[in-house]
Amino acid sequence: MAKQQWVRVRVPASTANLGAGFDTLGMALGLYNEIEVERAADGLHIEIKGEGAERLQALGSQNLVARAVTGTLQHLEGRAGGVRVRMLNRIPLSRGLGSSSAASLGGVAAAAALAGVSLSPEEMLDLALPLERHPDNITPALLGGLTVATLVEGKVRCVKLPVPDSLQAIAVIPDFRLSTAKAREALPSTVPRADAVFNVGRVALFLAGLQTGRLDLLREGAKDRLHQPYRAPFVSGMFEVLAEGERAGALACFLSGAGPTLLALVTGDGGDVGRRMAACWKEHAGVTAQVLVLPIDREGVRIEGLK
């Protein structure tokens, strides 16, 4: 691939943990940020539209996409040079839908395409990991679909697994943010052995249910004792809303990543599941929420334009 003057990439949102798979499972969702990178005479120029535009614009060169672009160009070409970065953000910030993973991975992918360098998935993950730190979101954003990822001696080891065509996600996105750092600080340094065994069994059940088409196993397979109970105080009404999603017919309901978005897996339309979850949140905690019905993205990050 030759060096380019202009590229555009599309990178999906993602949900991590999927209940019991703490820091390991992730799934890509059909909600996308677009990043354009163009060579410029000099300097770094940033233009942002969409979700969080004003907040992100104020970060300047510390914007995560900008850092990923300039750092990757420096790594691949020995210098970043002048670049113009344009972003169209559709993934809400600090809602547990992988906005930071989309930013870091999208910036790496765009810079590699601009440099005309074809990177392997492992190389892409190596470059994005220092910016994002957790592989459970960047891996599905890169590969699409359902992924299992972990760190082995500082390197990401991951596998992409098939997802039934009928499966889609209902994201119930509240009108408040929750930083990942704050949600992680709430977690204890140790957990009871019974809770660890509980989660091992549930994540195994969840994956077995997906791979064998036993979708009736997903509800129990998504149950968790390692992170959701400790994060619940930051997401008022969480357990009531998750229970309402199950009563409405969801296959599984869980906190998306570190939250505060709550996610349901469904087959078919699923709109009623989202409406009932949002209404329950309003009733129990006074929280207003947006509902998005999202397909499972199966492609991951994609180069959409080259010049």
Buried (B, 14 or more C-beta within 10 A) or exposed (E): EEEBEBBBBBBBBBBBBBBBBBBBBBBBBBBBBBBBBBBBEEEBBBEBEBBBBEEBBEBEEEBBBBBBBBBBBEBBBEEBBEBBBBBBBBBBBBBBBBBBBBBBBBBBBBBBBBBBBEBEBEEBBBBBBEBBBBBBBBBBBBBBBBBBBBBEEEEBBBEBEEBBEEBBBBBBBBEBBBEBEBBBEBBEEEBEEEBEEBBEBBBEBBBEBBEEEEBEBBBBBBBBBBBBBBBBEBBBBBBBBBEBBBEBBBBBBBBBBBBBBBBBBBBEEBEBBBBBBBBBBBEBBEBEBBBBBBBBBBEBBBBEEBE
